Every structure is written in C-alpha cells, then in structure tokens.
Amino acid sequence: MHRNKHFKRLSSQWQSTFRGNIPLSPTEKWHGAKSFRRRCKLLGDEQPLCVTTNNQRQRYVTKDGKCRVNLGHIKDKSRFISDIFTTLVDLKYLWFLLVFTACYILTWMSFGAIYFLDAWLRDDIAHVHDSQWQPCFENVDSYLSALLLSLETQRTIGYGSRRVTANCPEGVVLLMVQSITGSIIDAVMVGCMFVKISRPQQRAQTLIFSKHCIICERDEKLCLLFRIGDLRESHMVDAKIRAKLIKSRQTKEGEFIPLEQSEINLGYDTGGDRLLLVEPQTIAHIINDSSPFWEVGAKRLKRETLEIIVILEGIVEASGMTCQARTSYTQDEILWGHRFASCISLEKGAFLVDYSAFDKTFEVQMSPLSARNRSHAKDEESTF
C-alpha cells in the first residue's frame, strides 16, 4: 500500500516536471514514475521534487581508471568458456595461481587413478612380489605409487623403479595420451602466464592526470583544460587522447538515460589529439556551439551532475603493446576561472619538469557567463 502511494506521488511529480498537462495513460504514468525514481536514486538530481537528498553522482570511472560497473544476471555464461584463454588471463593472480596449480594436480591424480585401475584390473597388484609375473606397470602396488608414476611421466622427471613396460598396449597408449595432455596444459598455462605478466596495465601507473579540470580563456575562447604527464624516460609511441562526457538525461517521452555518452573534441579534426608525450601536456577542449559545455556557465556548473572520462592510449616503447590509462572528473573537480601553474623551466641547457607543480592552479578574473552567452553578448556589441 505504501509503495503504491509512493508511486502515485512520483507519477504526479514526473508528469508535472517533464510532461506538463499532457494526459497520460496509467502505464505511461507507472513507467515514467519508475524511471523518475531511478534517476533520483542512482544519480541524484537538482530538481527539488526528488525524494532523495543525495546530490552526488555515482562515479562511472574512478580516479585511477577503474570502471565501476558490475555485470549481473548473465544467463549465457558458456560464452566465457568458449573464450577460455581471455577468461584465464583476466583472472586475478590468486585465482590464476589456483587454476594453474589445480590443472596440474588434477591431471596427475586422474592419470594416477587410471594407472592404478588398469594395474588392478590386470591383477598386477596381487602379483607385485611375483618375479615371474609380467606387469604392465612395474612396482605399482598402490594409488600413491601410481600417482608417482603419473607425476614422473608428465613432468619427464625420469623413471626409477616404476615404469611402463611393453607387456600391455593400453599402458603405451596411456603414456602417449598423458604426454600430449601435459604438453597442452604447459602451452596454455605458460602462454597465459606470459601474457598476464607482460600486459601493459602497470605501465599506466606512470601516466598521470591532473587532479582537476579547469575552465578558462585561451586566445579569447572559453576552454576546458586538464594536464597529463609521463613519469618514465621511455616514452609512449603514437599517444592519443580522447574524452567522453557521461551525463544522465530524461527524454521528452519520459525515458531515463542514466549514462549517456557525448564526445568531447580534443582536436581530432586538427590532429591535436596526437601527442608527443615527453613533458607534461595541457589538453584543451574549445567550448564552441558543438561542445556539450556550450550553455554551461559558472553557476550552472555547480548544479550540473556530470562526469568527464579521459582516455590516454599509446604503444609502450619497450614491448610494443598498447597501453591505456583512464581517469575521470566530476563537476566538483572542474574549477571555473583557474589556470595551471607552469611546471617547466630551462636549466643547464635542458628543460626541467617540476612535477610538484603539476596539479597547482591559481585563480584568475573571469566572467561567469557561459560560452553561448558570451557569444550573444559579442554579437550584440558588434551590432551597436
């Protein structure tokens, strides 16, 4: 009963907020109220009609580049088995080592059980001390001795008192099958371990981003700026930068889009997105009429609920593998009317980078108007 009252209240709020006085069917009211509640619950809203008091947006990407998206209720999990190599490589190191160990132990134990069963069926165990008996597996009188035979066979340690004889064809077949199985497991496990160790994810730890974005004027244009830097002396090859704006939106029909992605132009048309990342670079997005920040001013920025995802990609010079580093900026991490302090100086015939000033900014006098209002003001001045 309480739930129905809650949905009725939300449906009236949603209709008055997004649909005005347009008549709606009960189904539209129900889905609209449900969508409205999801918006308030998950992402927060500046609307005073929201029942939640949480105005902070859930981060889509953390500052260190981890995506905060959990995948649940996956029905067809067999797809992960069909791509078993990627599944193994994506495992955490603890789970990978457990799988690595389990594959070998299970193989040894399985073939040990087969050897012991074959010896028991051939009655070799009962005649283990009979010198006239011709066994299939010499000195295999228990499961433990069969396990040792399996281990010596697969790891090619070298046979001692236990070995496979030529008295039974099935023993030779088992020997070949285990040798091939062991080679396959070695190839897969060593390949997975090599790929996992050589993945360039740790290279991203030495690619850093400024703690804040800033909005300031450059050449009489309003720009969104942030900094990136590389701490290593071996540089990234063919480094590229791109950015996405993540923001929730309610359509005119009442559909709630919680994570709508918009492209932020960082110089793709002019080649400015391709970097020579030797020293810290300040990346600029010019706020024009095609920018998602065209109508955003200083006051509106404080009320906005958004997140900027920055993605830096390049080839690791040492290994030739592609590396990707990510970070994000929420609306609280965008500073209006600030500039970055200089962190490069000339010293003893070379440029010196002072990374202690990498994140430093200072405030400048700047109008709080949005780029759109600035453009309209200039047009009005030009007409007069």
VEXDREN-72311 format. One record per residue (C-alpha): residue in one letter; z, x, y. Coordinates in steps of 0.1 Angstrom, whole numbers, plus 2048, in hexadecimal, padded with zeros to 3 digits. Layout:
! VEXDREN-72311
("A" (Z X Y));
...
//
This chain:
! VEXDREN-72311
("M" (800 800 800));
("H" (809 81C 817));
("R" (7E9 82E 80F));
("N" (7D4 80F 818));
("K" (7E6 80C 83A));
("H" (7DF 831 840));
("F" (7BA 82D 839));
("K" (7B8 80E 84F));
("R" (7C7 821 86C));
("L" (7B0 83F 866));
("S" (791 828 863));
("S" (799 818 884));
("Q" (79E 83B 894));
("W" (77E 848 885));
("Q" (769 82A 890));
("S" (776 82B 8B3));
("T" (771 850 8B5));
("F" (74F 855 8A5));
("R" (73E 833 8A3));
("G" (749 820 8C1));
("N" (746 7FA 8BD));
("I" (72B 7FC 8A3));
("P" (733 7E4 886));
("L" (73A 7F5 865));
("S" (73C 7EA 841));
("P" (75C 7EE 82E));
("T" (74C 80A 819));
("E" (742 81D 839));
("K" (765 819 847));
("W" (774 826 827));
("H" (75E 845 824));
("G" (760 84B 84A));
("A" (786 84A 849));
("K" (787 861 82B));
("S" (770 87A 83C));
("F" (785 878 85C));
("R" (7A5 87F 848));
("R" (795 89D 837));
("R" (78B 8AB 859));
("C" (7AF 8A7 866));
("K" (7BF 8B4 847));
("L" (7A9 8D2 83F));
("L" (79D 8E0 861));
("G" (7B1 8D0 87C));
("D" (7A2 8BE 89A));
("E" (7A8 8BE 8C0));
("Q" (7A5 898 8BF));
("P" (7C7 888 8C7));
("L" (7C0 86D 8AD));
("C" (7C5 886 891));
("V" (7E4 87E 87D));
("T" (7E9 8A3 875));
("T" (7F9 8BB 88D));
("N" (7E8 8DA 87E));
("N" (7CF 8E7 898));
("Q" (7C8 908 885));
("R" (7A9 90B 871));
("Q" (7AA 917 84E));
("R" (799 939 84D));
("Y" (778 93A 83A));
("V" (778 960 839));
("T" (797 976 83D));
("K" (798 993 855));
("D" (792 9AB 838));
("G" (773 998 82C));
("K" (780 983 80F));
("C" (771 960 80D));
("R" (78D 946 80A));
("V" (779 92E 7F4));
("N" (787 923 7D2));
("L" (76E 915 7B9));
("G" (77D 8FA 7A3));
("H" (773 8E0 789));
("I" (755 8F4 77D));
("K" (748 8E1 75F));
("D" (72D 8F7 751));
("K" (740 917 74D));
("S" (728 923 733));
("R" (713 931 74F));
("F" (72C 94C 754));
("I" (728 956 72F));
("S" (702 957 732));
("D" (707 971 74E));
("I" (722 984 73C));
("F" (71B 9A6 74C));
("T" (722 999 76F));
("T" (740 986 763));
("L" (74F 9A5 754));
("V" (747 9BA 774));
("D" (757 99F 78A));
("L" (778 9A0 777));
("K" (796 9B0 787));
("Y" (79E 9D2 779));
("L" (7BC 9C6 765));
("W" (7A8 9AB 754));
("F" (78B 9C2 74E));
("L" (7A1 9DC 73D));
("L" (7B0 9C1 727));
("V" (78D 9B5 71D));
("F" (782 9D9 718));
("T" (79F 9E0 701));
("A" (79D 9BF 6EF));
("C" (778 9C4 6E7));
("Y" (77F 9E4 6D4));
("I" (79F 9D9 6C3));
("L" (790 9B8 6B7));
("T" (772 9CA 6AA));
("W" (787 9E4 697));
("M" (79D 9C9 689));
("S" (780 9B2 67F));
("F" (76D 9CD 66C));
("G" (78E 9D9 65D));
("A" (794 9B6 64F));
("I" (770 9B5 641));
("Y" (775 9D7 630));
("F" (796 9CC 622));
("L" (787 9AB 615));
("D" (76A 9BD 605));
("A" (781 9D6 5F4));
("W" (797 9BA 5E8));
("L" (779 9A6 5DA));
("R" (76C 9C4 5C8));
("D" (78F 9CA 5BA));
("D" (790 9ED 5C9));
("I" (7B4 9E8 5D5));
("A" (7C0 9E3 5B1));
("H" (7AF A03 5A5));
("V" (7B7 A19 5C3));
("H" (7C9 A32 5AC));
("D" (7AF A30 590));
("S" (79B A50 591));
("Q" (77F A41 57B));
("W" (77A A23 593));
("Q" (75D A25 5AB));
("P" (769 A14 5CB));
("C" (754 A08 5E8));
("F" (76D A16 601));
("E" (782 A33 5F6));
("N" (7A8 A33 5FC));
("V" (7A7 A10 60B));
("D" (7C6 9FF 5FC));
("S" (7D3 9EA 619));
("Y" (7C8 9DA 639));
("L" (7D6 9F7 64D));
("S" (7C1 A10 63A));
("A" (7A2 9F9 63F));
("L" (7AA 9F8 664));
("L" (7AB A1E 665));
("L" (789 A1F 653));
("S" (77B A06 66D));
("L" (788 A1B 68A));
("E" (77B A3C 67C));
("T" (759 A2C 676));
("Q" (754 A1C 698));
("R" (762 A39 6AD));
("T" (750 A53 697));
("I" (771 A67 694));
("G" (767 A74 672));
("Y" (771 A69 64F));
("G" (78F A78 63E));
("S" (79C A6A 61D));
("R" (78D A48 625));
("R" (767 A43 624));
("V" (74B A2C 61A));
("T" (73B A35 5F9));
("A" (718 A2E 5EC));
("N" (726 A19 5D0));
("C" (720 9F8 5E2));
("P" (703 9ED 5F9));
("E" (719 9D6 60E));
("G" (72E 9F3 619));
("V" (710 A05 627));
("V" (705 9E5 638));
("L" (727 9E1 648));
("L" (726 A05 653));
("M" (705 A00 665));
("V" (710 9DF 675));
("Q" (730 9ED 682));
("S" (71E A0C 690));
("I" (705 9F6 6A3));
("T" (720 9DE 6AF));
("G" (735 9FC 6BC));
("S" (717 A0A 6CE));
("I" (710 9E8 6DF));
("I" (734 9E5 6EA));
("D" (734 A09 6F7));
("A" (714 A02 70B));
("V" (721 9E2 71A));
("M" (744 9EE 722));
("V" (73A A0F 730));
("G" (71F 9FF 744));
("C" (737 9E5 753));
("M" (751 A00 75A));
("F" (737 A16 76C));
("V" (729 9F9 781));
("K" (74D 9ED 78A));
("I" (758 A10 794));
("S" (739 A18 7A8));
("R" (737 9F7 7BB));
("P" (737 9FE 7E0));
("Q" (753 9E5 7E8));
("Q" (76B A00 7F1));
("R" (752 A0F 80A));
("A" (757 9EF 81F));
("Q" (77B 9FA 825));
("T" (76F A15 83C));
("L" (759 9FD 850));
("I" (76F 9EE 86B));
("F" (76B 9D1 884));
("S" (77D 9CB 8A5));
("K" (79B 9B4 8A3));
("H" (78D 99D 8BE));
("C" (76C 98F 8CA));
("I" (767 98E 8EF));
("I" (752 97A 907));
("C" (747 98B 927));
("E" (729 990 93D));
("R" (70E 9AA 936));
("D" (6F1 9AE 94D));
("E" (6FA 98C 95D));
("K" (6F9 97C 93B));
("L" (716 96D 928));
("C" (71A 980 907));
("L" (730 97F 8E8));
("L" (73A 9A2 8DE));
("F" (74C 9B3 8C1));
("R" (74F 9D7 8B4));
("I" (747 9E7 893));
("G" (74D A0A 887));
("D" (74A A21 86A));
("L" (766 A39 862));
("R" (752 A4F 84A));
("E" (73C A6C 853));
("S" (723 A62 839));
("H" (711 A46 84B));
("M" (704 A24 83F));
("V" (6DE A23 83B));
("D" (6CA A06 849));
("A" (6E9 9F4 856));
("K" (6E4 9D0 860));
("I" (6FB 9B7 872));
("R" (6FB 991 872));
("A" (713 976 87A));
("K" (719 951 872));
("L" (72C 936 884));
("I" (741 920 86E));
("K" (74B 8FF 87D));
("S" (753 8DC 872));
("R" (73E 8BF 87F));
("Q" (73E 89A 87D));
("T" (71B 88A 87C));
("K" (713 86A 88E));
("E" (713 858 86C));
("G" (737 863 865));
("E" (72F 87F 84D));
("F" (747 89C 850));
("I" (739 8BF 84B));
("P" (757 8D6 847));
("L" (745 8F7 846));
("E" (724 8F5 859));
("Q" (714 917 85E));
("S" (700 920 87D));
("E" (6EE 941 883));
("I" (6FA 958 89F));
("N" (6DD 96D 8AB));
("L" (6E7 992 8AE));
("G" (6C5 99F 8B7));
("Y" (6B0 996 899));
("D" (691 990 8AE));
("T" (694 9B1 8C0));
("G" (6A1 9C7 8A4));
("G" (6C3 9C9 8B3));
("D" (6D3 9BF 892));
("R" (6C8 9E0 882));
("L" (6E2 9FB 88A));
("L" (6E6 A21 889));
("L" (70B A1F 881));
("V" (715 A43 88B));
("E" (72E A39 8A6));
("P" (73F A17 8AD));
("Q" (726 9FD 8B8));
("T" (72C 9DF 8CE));
("I" (718 9C2 8C1));
("A" (70C 9A8 8DB));
("H" (702 984 8D7));
("I" (6F1 977 8F6));
("I" (6FD 954 8FD));
("N" (6DD 940 906));
("D" (6D1 91D 901));
("S" (6CB 924 8DC));
("S" (6EE 931 8D6));
("P" (70A 91C 8C7));
("F" (720 927 8E4));
("W" (708 91A 8FF));
("E" (720 8FE 909));
("V" (741 910 902));
("G" (756 91A 920));
("A" (778 92A 923));
("K" (78B 909 920));
("R" (776 8FB 905));
("L" (77A 91B 8F1));
("K" (79F 915 8EF));
("R" (799 8F2 8E0));
("E" (77E 8FC 8C8));
("T" (783 900 8A3));
("L" (76B 91A 896));
("E" (767 93A 884));
("I" (74D 956 888));
("I" (744 969 868));
("V" (737 98C 86D));
("I" (724 99D 851));
("L" (71B 9C2 851));
("E" (703 9CE 836));
("G" (6F5 9F1 82F));
("I" (6EC A0A 814));
("V" (707 A23 80A));
("E" (6F8 A46 811));
("A" (70A A56 7F3));
("S" (701 A3D 7D8));
("G" (6E3 A29 7E6));
("M" (6F5 A08 7DE));
("T" (6F7 9EB 7F7));
("C" (719 9E6 807));
("Q" (725 9C7 81A));
("A" (743 9C4 831));
("R" (74F 9A3 840));
("T" (768 997 859));
("S" (76E 977 86D));
("Y" (77A 96D 890));
("T" (78A 94B 897));
("Q" (78B 93B 8B9));
("D" (7AD 94B 8C0));
("E" (79E 96E 8BB));
("I" (782 969 8D5));
("L" (78D 976 8F7));
("W" (77D 967 915));
("G" (777 97F 933));
("H" (77F 9A0 922));
("R" (76D 9C0 91C));
("F" (771 9DB 902));
("A" (780 9FC 90D));
("S" (76A A1B 909));
("C" (771 A2F 8E9));
("I" (756 A4A 8EC));
("S" (759 A69 901));
("L" (746 A8B 903));
("E" (75B AA9 8F8));
("K" (750 ACD 8F0));
("G" (72B AC4 8ED));
("A" (730 AA6 8D6));
("F" (739 A82 8D9));
("L" (75D A7A 8D0));
("V" (767 A58 8C3));
("D" (78B A4D 8C9));
("Y" (792 A32 8B0));
("S" (7B4 A2B 8C0));
("A" (7A0 A19 8DC));
("F" (789 A07 8C3));
("D" (79B 9E5 8C7));
("K" (7A7 9E9 8EB));
("T" (79A 9CF 905));
("F" (7A1 9C9 929));
("E" (79E 9A9 93E));
("V" (784 9A5 959));
("Q" (77E 98A 973));
("M" (765 971 965));
("S" (75D 94C 96B));
("P" (76A 934 950));
("L" (749 921 950));
("S" (733 91E 931));
("A" (710 92E 930));
("R" (701 90C 934));
("N" (715 904 954));
("R" (70D 927 962));
("S" (6E8 921 95C));
("H" (6EA 8FF 96E));
("A" (6FD 90E 98B));
("K" (6E3 929 98F));
("D" (6C7 90F 98E));
("E" (6D8 8FB 9A9));
("E" (6DD 91A 9BF));
("S" (6B8 923 9BB));
("T" (6AD 900 9C5));
("F" (6C1 903 9E5));
//
